[in-house]
């Protein structure tokens, strides 16, 4: 199954039209002059090319990489569970390294508390297993480590300094519940007051907030950094206006700004400590597209020499690119045309982490979970006889299921503990 809402206050994003240009907003004249005349639908057909989103024309890779290597900070966005995005990040990181050997690489996937594990890994002092354990990968991030290991091994083999961009999720969750001003300075992990969100950013987050409240199946609700389009499902008109004025939404925005500010400060600090290096950030695209999140906070800190790079799927997604979404985008295979990427098993539930297990928030019609007899309010205690104390643990077990397999789930309903069996179909769609 795809991923689901993994925390009490998981933040989501959508790619939405807006004004404003990411980074400096302009590519060097030399790169623009060498751009291909091929544009529009023709340029969007084939993976493996760079595009200027402002014009839809193809860009030559070599001068583009050379110019990007002269920036102070380059941000590489992603949808966390898309393997094509991670392949592109590795490709781009290697290209930048070819032009600038002094790189420092920051990762959203790690909170600051595990920085010693990152130092040991980049110096070659720990094994892969030890690193994943010491960095609390399953607990903190939860996505398949195989998606990120090629990037992490490149950093290690090149002996590049790497650093954590993130903060403890509990801080962000607390801001979402209480608001930024209610958090004592001693509990803010050293984060300074974020710059206010722009009106365009607030509106894009309001679209996301409407989607979050409406509820979507496990695997469909985008998490932080995601950008899957959802058409008209996000809500419009009076509902959106009401959301923009609500106190709960205000705290939602403050939680997002906490994330953005924390990562911007980590990038800014890395640049200050490595003035001769190019600082590269690996993070969710929702934090950087249109210059809304991290780039906006970096500008507030005084750093505007920032480039935003994004992957874009071929076809319709490419043709729908907005001019200000990034400084440049790289075309990758669309989900429909990707080869060798099997569909994932899906339970069909929305979940959140509870004190003593995983709480089912919603069961979707026609899903494996509905057929098994799960209902909202159930607390999942064990999956395949393994205790699941965190949502990431349940996600990992579900994603290991093969077509046609049965997954036993021990569930507490009220004062009674019962076993349900999720029977997966013989073919995943």
Secondary structure as a PSIPRED ss2 file (coil, helix, strand):
# PSIPRED VFORMAT (PSIPRED V4.0)

   1 X C   1.000  0.000  0.000
   2 X C   1.000  0.000  0.000
   3 X C   1.000  0.000  0.000
   4 X C   1.000  0.000  0.000
   5 X C   1.000  0.000  0.000
   6 X C   1.000  0.000  0.000
   7 X C   1.000  0.000  0.000
   8 X C   1.000  0.000  0.000
   9 X C   1.000  0.000  0.000
  10 X C   1.000  0.000  0.000
  11 X C   1.000  0.000  0.000
  12 X C   1.000  0.000  0.000
  13 X C   1.000  0.000  0.000
  14 X C   1.000  0.000  0.000
  15 X C   1.000  0.000  0.000
  16 X C   1.000  0.000  0.000
  17 X C   1.000  0.000  0.000
  18 X C   1.000  0.000  0.000
  19 X C   1.000  0.000  0.000
  20 X C   1.000  0.000  0.000
  21 X C   1.000  0.000  0.000
  22 X C   1.000  0.000  0.000
  23 X C   1.000  0.000  0.000
  24 X C   1.000  0.000  0.000
  25 X C   1.000  0.000  0.000
  26 X C   1.000  0.000  0.000
  27 X C   1.000  0.000  0.000
  28 X C   1.000  0.000  0.000
  29 X H   0.000  1.000  0.000
  30 X H   0.000  1.000  0.000
  31 X H   0.000  1.000  0.000
  32 X H   0.000  1.000  0.000
  33 X H   0.000  1.000  0.000
  34 X C   1.000  0.000  0.000
  35 X C   1.000  0.000  0.000
  36 X C   1.000  0.000  0.000
  37 X C   1.000  0.000  0.000
  38 X C   1.000  0.000  0.000
  39 X C   1.000  0.000  0.000
  40 X H   0.000  1.000  0.000
  41 X H   0.000  1.000  0.000
  42 X H   0.000  1.000  0.000
  43 X H   0.000  1.000  0.000
  44 X C   1.000  0.000  0.000
  45 X C   1.000  0.000  0.000
  46 X C   1.000  0.000  0.000
  47 X C   1.000  0.000  0.000
  48 X C   1.000  0.000  0.000
  49 X C   1.000  0.000  0.000
  50 X E   0.000  0.000  1.000
  51 X E   0.000  0.000  1.000
  52 X E   0.000  0.000  1.000
  53 X C   1.000  0.000  0.000
  54 X C   1.000  0.000  0.000
  55 X C   1.000  0.000  0.000
  56 X C   1.000  0.000  0.000
  57 X E   0.000  0.000  1.000
  58 X E   0.000  0.000  1.000
  59 X E   0.000  0.000  1.000
  60 X C   1.000  0.000  0.000
  61 X H   0.000  1.000  0.000
  62 X H   0.000  1.000  0.000
  63 X H   0.000  1.000  0.000
  64 X H   0.000  1.000  0.000
  65 X H   0.000  1.000  0.000
  66 X H   0.000  1.000  0.000
  67 X H   0.000  1.000  0.000
  68 X H   0.000  1.000  0.000
  69 X C   1.000  0.000  0.000
  70 X C   1.000  0.000  0.000
  71 X C   1.000  0.000  0.000
  72 X C   1.000  0.000  0.000
  73 X E   0.000  0.000  1.000
  74 X E   0.000  0.000  1.000
  75 X E   0.000  0.000  1.000
  76 X E   0.000  0.000  1.000
  77 X C   1.000  0.000  0.000
  78 X C   1.000  0.000  0.000
  79 X C   1.000  0.000  0.000
  80 X C   1.000  0.000  0.000
  81 X C   1.000  0.000  0.000
  82 X C   1.000  0.000  0.000
  83 X H   0.000  1.000  0.000
  84 X H   0.000  1.000  0.000
  85 X H   0.000  1.000  0.000
  86 X H   0.000  1.000  0.000
  87 X H   0.000  1.000  0.000
  88 X H   0.000  1.000  0.000
  89 X H   0.000  1.000  0.000
  90 X H   0.000  1.000  0.000
  91 X H   0.000  1.000  0.000
  92 X H   0.000  1.000  0.000
  93 X H   0.000  1.000  0.000
  94 X H   0.000  1.000  0.000
  95 X H   0.000  1.000  0.000
  96 X H   0.000  1.000  0.000
  97 X H   0.000  1.000  0.000
  98 X H   0.000  1.000  0.000
  99 X H   0.000  1.000  0.000
 100 X C   1.000  0.000  0.000
 101 X C   1.000  0.000  0.000
 102 X C   1.000  0.000  0.000
 103 X E   0.000  0.000  1.000
 104 X E   0.000  0.000  1.000
 105 X E   0.000  0.000  1.000
 106 X E   0.000  0.000  1.000
 107 X E   0.000  0.000  1.000
 108 X E   0.000  0.000  1.000
 109 X E   0.000  0.000  1.000
 110 X E   0.000  0.000  1.000
 111 X E   0.000  0.000  1.000
 112 X H   0.000  1.000  0.000
 113 X H   0.000  1.000  0.000
 114 X H   0.000  1.000  0.000
 115 X H   0.000  1.000  0.000
 116 X H   0.000  1.000  0.000
 117 X H   0.000  1.000  0.000
 118 X H   0.000  1.000  0.000
 119 X H   0.000  1.000  0.000
 120 X H   0.000  1.000  0.000
 121 X H   0.000  1.000  0.000
 122 X H   0.000  1.000  0.000
 123 X C   1.000  0.000  0.000
 124 X C   1.000  0.000  0.000
 125 X C   1.000  0.000  0.000
 126 X C   1.000  0.000  0.000
 127 X C   1.000  0.000  0.000
 128 X H   0.000  1.000  0.000
 129 X H   0.000  1.000  0.000
 130 X H   0.000  1.000  0.000
 131 X H   0.000  1.000  0.000
 132 X H   0.000  1.000  0.000
 133 X H   0.000  1.000  0.000
 134 X H   0.000  1.000  0.000
 135 X C   1.000  0.000  0.000
 136 X C   1.000  0.000  0.000
 137 X H   0.000  1.000  0.000
 138 X H   0.000  1.000  0.000
 139 X H   0.000  1.000  0.000
 140 X H   0.000  1.000  0.000
 141 X C   1.000  0.000  0.000
 142 X C   1.000  0.000  0.000
 143 X C   1.000  0.000  0.000
 144 X C   1.000  0.000  0.000
 145 X C   1.000  0.000  0.000
 146 X H   0.000  1.000  0.000
 147 X H   0.000  1.000  0.000
 148 X H   0.000  1.000  0.000
 149 X H   0.000  1.000  0.000
 150 X H   0.000  1.000  0.000
 151 X H   0.000  1.000  0.000
 152 X H   0.000  1.000  0.000
 153 X H   0.000  1.000  0.000
 154 X H   0.000  1.000  0.000
 155 X H   0.000  1.000  0.000
 156 X H   0.000  1.000  0.000
 157 X H   0.000  1.000  0.000
 158 X C   1.000  0.000  0.000
 159 X C   1.000  0.000  0.000
 160 X C   1.000  0.000  0.000
 161 X E   0.000  0.000  1.000
 162 X E   0.000  0.000  1.000
 163 X E   0.000  0.000  1.000
 164 X E   0.000  0.000  1.000
 165 X E   0.000  0.000  1.000
 166 X E   0.000  0.000  1.000
 167 X C   1.000  0.000  0.000
 168 X C   1.000  0.000  0.000
 169 X H   0.000  1.000  0.000
 170 X H   0.000  1.000  0.000
 171 X H   0.000  1.000  0.000
 172 X H   0.000  1.000  0.000
 173 X H   0.000  1.000  0.000
 174 X H   0.000  1.000  0.000
 175 X H   0.000  1.000  0.000
 176 X H   0.000  1.000  0.000
 177 X H   0.000  1.000  0.000
 178 X H   0.000  1.000  0.000
 179 X C   1.000  0.000  0.000
 180 X H   0.000  1.000  0.000
 181 X H   0.000  1.000  0.000
 182 X H   0.000  1.000  0.000
 183 X C   1.000  0.000  0.000
 184 X C   1.000  0.000  0.000
 185 X H   0.000  1.000  0.000
 186 X H   0.000  1.000  0.000
 187 X H   0.000  1.000  0.000
 188 X C   1.000  0.000  0.000
 189 X C   1.000  0.000  0.000
 190 X C   1.000  0.000  0.000
 191 X C   1.000  0.000  0.000
 192 X C   1.000  0.000  0.000
 193 X C   1.000  0.000  0.000
 194 X C   1.000  0.000  0.000
 195 X C   1.000  0.000  0.000
 196 X C   1.000  0.000  0.000
 197 X C   1.000  0.000  0.000
 198 X C   1.000  0.000  0.000
 199 X H   0.000  1.000  0.000
 200 X H   0.000  1.000  0.000
 201 X H   0.000  1.000  0.000
 202 X H   0.000  1.000  0.000
 203 X H   0.000  1.000  0.000
 204 X H   0.000  1.000  0.000
 205 X H   0.000  1.000  0.000
 206 X H   0.000  1.000  0.000
 207 X H   0.000  1.000  0.000
 208 X H   0.000  1.000  0.000
 209 X H   0.000  1.000  0.000
 210 X H   0.000  1.000  0.000
 211 X H   0.000  1.000  0.000
 212 X H   0.000  1.000  0.000
 213 X H   0.000  1.000  0.000
 214 X H   0.000  1.000  0.000
 215 X C   1.000  0.000  0.000
 216 X C   1.000  0.000  0.000
 217 X C   1.000  0.000  0.000
 218 X C   1.000  0.000  0.000
 219 X C   1.000  0.000  0.000
 220 X C   1.000  0.000  0.000
 221 X C   1.000  0.000  0.000
 222 X C   1.000  0.000  0.000
 223 X C   1.000  0.000  0.000
 224 X C   1.000  0.000  0.000
 225 X C   1.000  0.000  0.000
 226 X C   1.000  0.000  0.000
 227 X C   1.000  0.000  0.000
 228 X C   1.000  0.000  0.000
 229 X C   1.000  0.000  0.000
 230 X C   1.000  0.000  0.000
 231 X H   0.000  1.000  0.000
 232 X H   0.000  1.000  0.000
 233 X H   0.000  1.000  0.000
 234 X H   0.000  1.000  0.000
 235 X C   1.000  0.000  0.000
 236 X C   1.000  0.000  0.000
 237 X H   0.000  1.000  0.000
 238 X H   0.000  1.000  0.000
 239 X H   0.000  1.000  0.000
 240 X H   0.000  1.000  0.000
 241 X H   0.000  1.000  0.000
 242 X H   0.000  1.000  0.000
 243 X H   0.000  1.000  0.000
 244 X H   0.000  1.000  0.000
 245 X H   0.000  1.000  0.000
 246 X C   1.000  0.000  0.000
 247 X H   0.000  1.000  0.000
 248 X H   0.000  1.000  0.000
 249 X H   0.000  1.000  0.000
 250 X H   0.000  1.000  0.000
 251 X H   0.000  1.000  0.000
 252 X H   0.000  1.000  0.000
 253 X H   0.000  1.000  0.000
 254 X H   0.000  1.000  0.000
 255 X H   0.000  1.000  0.000
 256 X H   0.000  1.000  0.000
 257 X H   0.000  1.000  0.000
 258 X H   0.000  1.000  0.000
 259 X H   0.000  1.000  0.000
 260 X H   0.000  1.000  0.000
 261 X H   0.000  1.000  0.000
 262 X H   0.000  1.000  0.000
 263 X H   0.000  1.000  0.000
 264 X H   0.000  1.000  0.000
 265 X H   0.000  1.000  0.000
 266 X H   0.000  1.000  0.000
 267 X H   0.000  1.000  0.000
 268 X H   0.000  1.000  0.000
 269 X H   0.000  1.000  0.000
 270 X H   0.000  1.000  0.000
 271 X H   0.000  1.000  0.000
 272 X H   0.000  1.000  0.000
 273 X H   0.000  1.000  0.000
 274 X C   1.000  0.000  0.000
 275 X C   1.000  0.000  0.000
 276 X C   1.000  0.000  0.000
 277 X C   1.000  0.000  0.000
 278 X E   0.000  0.000  1.000
 279 X E   0.000  0.000  1.000
 280 X E   0.000  0.000  1.000
 281 X E   0.000  0.000  1.000
 282 X E   0.000  0.000  1.000
 283 X C   1.000  0.000  0.000
 284 X C   1.000  0.000  0.000
 285 X H   0.000  1.000  0.000
 286 X H   0.000  1.000  0.000
 287 X H   0.000  1.000  0.000
 288 X C   1.000  0.000  0.000
 289 X H   0.000  1.000  0.000
 290 X H   0.000  1.000  0.000
 291 X H   0.000  1.000  0.000
 292 X C   1.000  0.000  0.000
 293 X C   1.000  0.000  0.000
 294 X H   0.000  1.000  0.000
 295 X H   0.000  1.000  0.000
 296 X H   0.000  1.000  0.000
 297 X H   0.000  1.000  0.000
 298 X H   0.000  1.000  0.000
 299 X H   0.000  1.000  0.000
 300 X H   0.000  1.000  0.000
 301 X H   0.000  1.000  0.000
 302 X C   1.000  0.000  0.000
 303 X C   1.000  0.000  0.000
 304 X C   1.000  0.000  0.000
 305 X C   1.000  0.000  0.000
 306 X E   0.000  0.000  1.000
 307 X E   0.000  0.000  1.000
 308 X E   0.000  0.000  1.000
 309 X E   0.000  0.000  1.000
 310 X E   0.000  0.000  1.000
 311 X E   0.000  0.000  1.000
 312 X E   0.000  0.000  1.000
 313 X E   0.000  0.000  1.000
 314 X C   1.000  0.000  0.000
 315 X C   1.000  0.000  0.000
 316 X H   0.000  1.000  0.000
 317 X H   0.000  1.000  0.000
 318 X H   0.000  1.000  0.000
 319 X H   0.000  1.000  0.000
 320 X C   1.000  0.000  0.000
 321 X C   1.000  0.000  0.000
 322 X C   1.000  0.000  0.000
 323 X C   1.000  0.000  0.000
 324 X C   1.000  0.000  0.000
 325 X C   1.000  0.000  0.000
 326 X C   1.000  0.000  0.000
 327 X C   1.000  0.000  0.000
 328 X E   0.000  0.000  1.000
 329 X E   0.000  0.000  1.000
 330 X E   0.000  0.000  1.000
 331 X E   0.000  0.000  1.000
 332 X E   0.000  0.000  1.000
 333 X C   1.000  0.000  0.000
 334 X C   1.000  0.000  0.000
 335 X C   1.000  0.000  0.000
 336 X C   1.000  0.000  0.000
 337 X C   1.000  0.000  0.000
 338 X C   1.000  0.000  0.000
 339 X C   1.000  0.000  0.000
 340 X C   1.000  0.000  0.000
 341 X C   1.000  0.000  0.000
 342 X C   1.000  0.000  0.000
 343 X C   1.000  0.000  0.000
 344 X C   1.000  0.000  0.000
 345 X C   1.000  0.000  0.000
 346 X C   1.000  0.000  0.000
 347 X C   1.000  0.000  0.000
 348 X C   1.000  0.000  0.000
 349 X E   0.000  0.000  1.000
 350 X E   0.000  0.000  1.000
 351 X E   0.000  0.000  1.000
 352 X E   0.000  0.000  1.000
 353 X E   0.000  0.000  1.000
 354 X E   0.000  0.000  1.000
 355 X C   1.000  0.000  0.000
 356 X C   1.000  0.000  0.000
 357 X E   0.000  0.000  1.000
 358 X E   0.000  0.000  1.000
 359 X E   0.000  0.000  1.000
 360 X E   0.000  0.000  1.000
 361 X E   0.000  0.000  1.000
 362 X E   0.000  0.000  1.000
 363 X E   0.000  0.000  1.000
 364 X C   1.000  0.000  0.000
 365 X C   1.000  0.000  0.000
 366 X C   1.000  0.000  0.000
 367 X C   1.000  0.000  0.000
 368 X H   0.000  1.000  0.000
 369 X H   0.000  1.000  0.000
 370 X H   0.000  1.000  0.000
 371 X H   0.000  1.000  0.000
 372 X H   0.000  1.000  0.000
 373 X C   1.000  0.000  0.000
 374 X C   1.000  0.000  0.000
 375 X C   1.000  0.000  0.000
 376 X C   1.000  0.000  0.000
 377 X C   1.000  0.000  0.000
 378 X C   1.000  0.000  0.000
 379 X E   0.000  0.000  1.000
 380 X E   0.000  0.000  1.000
 381 X E   0.000  0.000  1.000
 382 X E   0.000  0.000  1.000
 383 X E   0.000  0.000  1.000
 384 X C   1.000  0.000  0.000
 385 X C   1.000  0.000  0.000
 386 X E   0.000  0.000  1.000
 387 X E   0.000  0.000  1.000
 388 X C   1.000  0.000  0.000
 389 X C   1.000  0.000  0.000
 390 X C   1.000  0.000  0.000
 391 X H   0.000  1.000  0.000
 392 X H   0.000  1.000  0.000
 393 X H   0.000  1.000  0.000
 394 X H   0.000  1.000  0.000
 395 X H   0.000  1.000  0.000
 396 X H   0.000  1.000  0.000
 397 X H   0.000  1.000  0.000
 398 X H   0.000  1.000  0.000
 399 X H   0.000  1.000  0.000
 400 X C   1.000  0.000  0.000
 401 X C   1.000  0.000  0.000
 402 X C   1.000  0.000  0.000
 403 X C   1.000  0.000  0.000
 404 X C   1.000  0.000  0.000
 405 X C   1.000  0.000  0.000
 406 X E   0.000  0.000  1.000
 407 X E   0.000  0.000  1.000
 408 X E   0.000  0.000  1.000
 409 X E   0.000  0.000  1.000
 410 X E   0.000  0.000  1.000
 411 X E   0.000  0.000  1.000
 412 X E   0.000  0.000  1.000
 413 X E   0.000  0.000  1.000
 414 X C   1.000  0.000  0.000
 415 X C   1.000  0.000  0.000
 416 X E   0.000  0.000  1.000
 417 X E   0.000  0.000  1.000
 418 X E   0.000  0.000  1.000
 419 X E   0.000  0.000  1.000
 420 X E   0.000  0.000  1.000
 421 X E   0.000  0.000  1.000
 422 X E   0.000  0.000  1.000
 423 X E   0.000  0.000  1.000
 424 X C   1.000  0.000  0.000
 425 X C   1.000  0.000  0.000
 426 X C   1.000  0.000  0.000
 427 X C   1.000  0.000  0.000
 428 X C   1.000  0.000  0.000
 429 X C   1.000  0.000  0.000
